[in-house]
Amino acid sequence: MKFEEAAKYLEKGDYVQRASWSSTGEYIVALPGIPHYWKITTQPQQNAGIWVFTREDYLADDFEVFPKVNSVPCEDAA
């Protein structure tokens, strides 16, 4: 899916990733009260930071919902 559709999932509290990020466990989240999306990386070690949206991301159509069962809890990552 395109990012415009993926953003709707983020605003509902879901996590989203690009298919190309699946090997690193990267996904983005919307944290309450914070105006930026956060990108969480689980491989090779946990890391979090503000997601910088690129032109490639804007044109991509490989966004997908990331299963929360594979995620790091947001409150611990931020």
C-alpha positions as CSV (number, residue, x, y, z in Angstrom):
1,M,0.0,0.0,0.0
2,K,1.0,3.6,-0.4
3,F,2.0,5.8,2.6
4,E,-1.3,7.7,2.5
5,E,-3.2,4.5,3.3
6,A,-0.5,3.3,5.8
7,A,-0.8,6.6,7.7
8,K,-4.5,5.8,8.4
9,Y,-3.3,2.6,10.1
10,L,-0.7,4.5,12.1
11,E,-3.3,7.0,13.4
12,K,-5.4,4.0,14.6
13,G,-2.5,2.7,16.6
14,D,-1.2,0.1,14.3
15,Y,2.5,-0.3,13.4
16,V,3.6,-0.1,9.7
17,Q,6.7,-1.2,7.8
18,R,7.9,-1.3,4.3
19,A,8.4,-4.8,2.9
20,S,12.0,-3.9,2.3
21,W,12.5,-3.4,6.0
22,S,11.3,-6.8,7.1
23,S,14.8,-8.4,7.5
24,T,15.8,-5.8,10.1
25,G,12.5,-5.7,11.9
26,E,12.1,-2.0,11.3
27,Y,8.6,-0.4,11.6
28,I,7.1,3.0,12.3
29,V,4.7,4.0,15.0
30,A,2.7,7.1,15.9
31,L,3.2,7.9,19.6
32,P,0.4,9.9,21.4
33,G,1.2,13.6,21.8
34,I,4.3,13.5,19.5
35,P,4.0,15.1,16.1
36,H,6.6,12.8,14.4
37,Y,6.5,9.2,13.5
38,W,9.1,7.0,15.2
39,K,11.0,4.3,13.4
40,I,11.9,1.3,15.6
41,T,14.6,-1.1,14.7
42,T,14.8,-4.5,16.3
43,Q,17.7,-6.1,14.5
44,P,20.6,-6.3,15.2
45,Q,19.7,-4.4,18.4
46,Q,16.8,-2.3,19.5
47,N,17.0,1.3,18.5
48,A,14.4,4.1,18.0
49,G,14.4,7.6,16.4
50,I,12.4,10.0,14.5
51,W,11.6,8.7,11.0
52,V,12.8,10.9,8.2
53,F,10.4,10.4,5.3
54,T,12.2,10.2,2.0
55,R,11.2,10.7,-1.6
56,E,11.6,6.9,-2.1
57,D,9.2,6.3,0.8
58,Y,6.7,8.7,-0.7
59,L,6.7,6.9,-4.0
60,A,6.8,3.4,-2.5
61,D,3.8,1.1,-2.6
62,D,5.2,-1.7,-0.3
63,F,3.9,-0.4,3.1
64,E,2.2,-3.1,5.2
65,V,0.9,-3.5,8.7
66,F,3.6,-4.8,11.0
67,P,2.4,-7.5,13.4
68,K,2.6,-6.2,17.0
69,V,3.6,-9.6,18.2
70,N,7.0,-9.0,16.6
71,S,7.4,-5.5,17.9
72,V,9.2,-3.8,20.8
73,P,6.6,-2.1,23.1
74,C,6.5,1.6,22.1
75,E,6.7,3.0,25.6
76,D,10.0,1.2,26.1
77,A,11.5,2.2,22.7
78,A,10.8,6.0,22.9
